[in-house]
Amino acid sequence: MKASSQFRVFLTATIVTLVMAAPRVLLACAVCYGAPDAAQTKGMNMGIVTMLGVTGVVLGGLGGLIICFARRARRYSAEMTP
């Protein structure tokens, strides 16, 4: 076996041993566990609402820009037609 393969096996075994020795690391957080009244869950929900709001504002602005350009093109076309 090469030295890099031996090190990889050693590292994997060490990580597995540490995870097995500290089972608290494997416990789910309040969000994953499903505690609806936890502060972390409320914070995550507000983060989702904020991201949806920002996405809505950006898409609304893009839609408004397209409408503005369409009106401007129609007005310009009407002015240029004799």
Buried (B, 14 or more C-beta within 10 A) or exposed (E): EEEEEEEEEEEEEEEEEEEEEEEEEEEEEBBEEEEEEBEEBEEBEEEEEEEEEEEEEEEEEEEEEEEEEEEEEEEEEEEEEE
